[in-house]
Each structure stands twice: as C-alpha cells, then as structure tokens.
Amino acid sequence: MNFELTDEQQQVKRSVREFAEAEIRPHVMEWDEAQHFPKELFGKLGALGLTGVLFPEEYGGAGMGYIEYATVIEEISRVCGSIGLSLAAHNSLCSNHIYRYGSEAQKQKYLVPLAQGDKLGAWGLTEPGSGSDASGMKTTAVKDGNEWVLNGAKNFITHGISGDVCVVLAVTNRQMRSRGISAFIVERGTPGFSAGKKENKLGCRASETSGLIFDNCRVPEKNLL
C-alpha cells in the first residue's frame, strides 16, 4: 500500500499548517491561560472549508475525505490541541450526525451553516452517571403532541456554552435500553435549554467544556433525527 499523500492532500496539509501558524500559534498561551474559547476563529476556519471537511459542497462543505480530515485535525492540533479538539467535535459529532441521519430539511437548515462555520456545533451524550454506558443515561424525551419534552442534564460537553446547534441524546423508550435512545437537534435559545457549569480543566483549556440542562425543553417533532 502507498501511504504517501497525494499532491492535493499535501497542499491541504501546507495550507492548514500555514493557517495554524499564522492565526492560532500567536494566541495559544493567551487563550489557554485565560480559558478563552475563540469562537470567532471558526468563521476563519469555515472560510477554508475546515468546519465542513467531509460534507458535499451542496451542503456547504469542502467535499474532502477522511485522509484530508485526519490531516486537518493533525495540523491544527500540532499547534493547539484545544482547537483541534473543538474542530473535531464540531465536524465529527454534531455536524456528521446530522449529515448521516438528518432529513433533507434538517441538512439545509442546520448542516449548511455548520459546515460553513456560521454556526458552532455541540453533541450531548455524557451525563454525571453515564458515558460509554449510554443505556444508563437519565435524560428523557416524552412525546407531547407535535413536540418532544426533554428533561435531564449532560456534562463534559464540548461547546456546551457557545454552541449554536446541539445534537442531544435522550431516552424515549427505557425498556429498549440502548435501542430506546433517540437524537434531537436543539437550538441555542430554546426555552428550557441552558448551559451548566463550565469546567476548569487541566489541559485543553481553550476548548470550552460545560454541562447542559434541559428543564421541560420543548423540541419540535421535526427536530427528531
């Protein structure tokens, strides 16, 4: 097998490295020491196609593959692990979830601005008492007419405070255990949806991590993934 990057992939590598050196490296210590998440950086990342690496151009993405994506995350993380972590969470967890499982209407409304870097994504699975054991989660979603009512809390969520769009996992059928868990798209500003405690981490402090709280948060049925 040939593990060498193609000329196009080498160009991606050079472009991302140049961006990281110019736009990120001068601020690495400043952001980390202040625990500042530079949300404004995502507009610049979006202009380079880095907030939608894997998604087709019709959805605002760059239309590249996983080798290019791994190269992007590697080059960003080489300069700042915090930004690499945030970029990976935005691309892989929130946006990719919508791309793979969302309706065409959901992709047009949410994926396009996420892929273009106009909106920031978050993904809510982990809770105080469950993480890799997803079937143990306590957050529930109950159908009420044309809406789902979410109640519960998440923690250790990347972009929990600044995220504009969050894909949230909640139990819809407890008897089915892991198969009774559904995903919902929840927009920042939805009544009953708020950020929890911001974590004071050891390392990667420029990548924002916090809790999420759902208190009778009503989500339209059309936002079920």
C-alpha positions in Angstrom: 0.0 0.0 0.0 1.1 3.6 -0.7 0.8 5.7 2.4 2.2 8.9 0.7 -0.2 11.8 0.5 -1.2 12.9 -3.0 -0.3 16.4 -4.3 -3.7 17.7 -3.4 -3.5 16.3 0.1 0.0 17.8 0.5 -1.5 21.1 -0.5 -4.2 20.7 2.2 -1.5 19.9 4.7 0.5 23.0 3.8 -2.5 25.3 3.8 -3.7 24.2 7.2 -0.2 24.4 8.7 0.2 27.9 7.4 -3.2 28.9 8.8 -2.4 27.4 12.2 1.0 29.0 12.5 -0.4 32.5 11.5 -3.8 32.5 13.2 -3.5 30.2 16.2 0.1 29.9 17.4 0.4 33.6 18.5 -2.5 33.2 20.8 -2.1 29.6 22.2 -0.8 30.6 25.7 -3.1 33.6 26.0 -6.2 31.5 25.2 -5.1 28.6 27.5 -4.2 30.8 30.5 -7.4 32.8 30.2 -9.5 29.7 29.5 -10.8 31.6 26.5 -12.6 29.7 23.7 -12.1 31.7 20.5 -15.4 31.1 18.8 -14.6 33.9 16.3 -11.9 31.7 14.9 -14.5 29.3 13.4 -15.5 31.8 10.8 -12.0 31.8 9.5 -11.8 28.0 9.7 -15.1 27.9 7.8 -13.7 30.1 5.0 -11.0 27.4 4.4 -13.6 24.7 4.4 -12.3 23.2 7.7 -15.6 23.3 9.5 -17.2 21.0 6.9 -14.3 18.9 5.6 -16.3 15.7 4.9 -19.5 17.1 3.6 -20.5 17.7 0.0 -20.4 21.2 -1.5 -24.2 21.1 -1.8 -24.3 21.3 2.0 -21.7 24.0 2.3 -18.8 21.5 2.9 -15.4 21.0 1.3 -16.2 17.6 -0.2 -13.0 16.0 1.0 -12.3 12.6 2.5 -11.1 11.1 5.8 -7.4 11.3 4.9 -7.8 15.1 4.4 -9.9 15.3 7.5 -7.3 13.5 9.6 -4.6 15.7 8.1 -6.6 18.9 9.1 -7.0 17.8 12.7 -3.4 16.7 12.9 -2.1 20.0 11.6 -4.4 22.1 13.8 -3.6 20.0 16.9 0.1 20.2 16.2 -0.2 23.9 17.1 -3.1 23.8 19.6 -4.8 20.7 20.9 -7.7 22.7 22.2 -8.7 24.0 18.8 -8.1 20.6 17.2 -10.4 19.0 19.8 -13.1 21.7 19.2 -12.8 21.3 15.4 -13.1 17.5 15.6 -16.2 17.7 17.9 -17.8 20.2 15.5 -17.2 18.1 12.4 -17.5 14.6 13.7 -20.0 14.7 16.5 -22.6 17.3 15.8 -22.4 18.0 12.0 -21.7 14.5 10.9 -24.6 13.2 13.0 -26.9 15.5 11.1 -25.3 14.6 7.7 -25.6 10.9 8.2 -29.1 10.7 9.8 -30.8 14.0 9.2 -33.6 14.7 6.8 -33.0 16.9 3.7 -34.8 19.8 5.5 -32.6 19.3 8.6 -29.4 19.3 6.5 -30.4 22.5 4.7 -31.4 24.3 7.9 -28.6 23.1 10.2 -25.8 21.4 8.3 -25.2 24.1 5.8 -24.4 26.9 8.3 -22.4 24.4 10.5 -20.3 23.3 7.5 -19.7 26.9 6.5 -18.6 27.9 10.0 -21.5 30.3 10.5 -22.8 28.2 13.4 -21.0 26.1 16.1 -22.0 22.6 16.9 -22.2 20.6 20.1 -23.1 17.0 20.9 -24.7 15.9 24.1 -24.3 12.3 25.3 -22.3 12.1 28.6 -24.0 12.5 31.9 -22.8 12.5 35.5 -23.7 8.8 35.8 -23.2 7.6 32.3 -20.8 8.0 29.4 -19.7 5.0 27.3 -22.6 3.1 29.0 -25.1 5.1 27.0 -28.1 3.0 28.1 -27.6 4.3 31.7 -28.5 7.9 30.7 -31.2 9.7 32.7 -32.2 12.4 30.2 -35.6 11.6 28.8 -37.7 12.8 25.9 -41.5 12.4 26.1 -43.8 12.9 23.2 -46.5 15.6 23.7 -48.5 16.4 20.5 -46.2 17.7 17.9 -43.3 18.2 20.3 -40.9 16.3 22.4 -40.3 17.4 26.0 -36.7 16.9 27.2 -35.7 16.8 30.9 -32.3 16.0 32.3 -28.7 17.1 32.3 -25.4 16.4 30.4 -21.9 17.1 31.4 -18.4 17.4 29.9 -20.0 18.8 26.7 -17.6 20.5 24.2 -19.1 23.9 23.2 -21.8 23.5 25.9 -22.0 27.3 26.4 -21.1 28.7 22.9 -22.7 26.0 20.7 -25.5 27.3 18.4 -26.8 23.8 17.5 -26.7 20.8 19.7 -27.5 17.1 18.9 -28.8 15.7 22.1 -29.3 12.0 23.0 -32.3 11.2 25.3 -34.2 8.1 26.3 -37.5 7.7 24.5 -38.2 4.0 25.5 -36.5 2.8 28.7 -37.5 -0.8 28.1 -35.4 -0.9 24.8 -32.3 0.2 26.7 -29.7 1.4 24.1 -32.1 1.0 21.3 -34.6 3.2 23.1 -32.3 6.3 22.8 -33.1 9.0 20.2 -31.3 12.0 19.0 -32.7 15.6 18.8 -31.5 18.8 17.3 -31.8 21.5 19.9 -31.1 25.2 19.1 -29.4 27.6 21.5 -32.1 29.9 22.9 -34.8 27.2 23.0 -36.8 27.7 26.3 -35.8 25.2 28.9 -32.4 24.7 27.4 -29.4 26.2 29.2 -25.7 25.7 29.8 -24.5 24.2 33.1 -21.2 24.6 34.9 -18.1 25.5 32.9 -15.3 23.0 33.7 -11.9 24.2 34.9 -9.8 21.6 33.1 -6.2 20.5 33.3 -5.1 21.0 29.7 -7.0 21.9 26.5 -8.5 24.9 28.3 -9.2 26.9 25.2 -11.7 24.2 24.2 -14.9 25.0 26.1 -16.4 22.2 28.2 -19.6 22.6 30.3 -22.8 20.9 31.3 -26.2 21.2 29.6 -29.5 21.4 31.4 -33.0 20.5 30.0 -35.9 21.7 32.0 -39.2 20.9 30.2 -37.4 21.8 27.0 -39.8 21.5 24.1 -38.4 20.4 20.8 -40.4 20.2 17.5 -41.1 16.8 16.2 -39.3 17.7 13.0 -36.1 18.0 15.0 -36.0 14.3 15.8 -33.1 12.7 13.9 
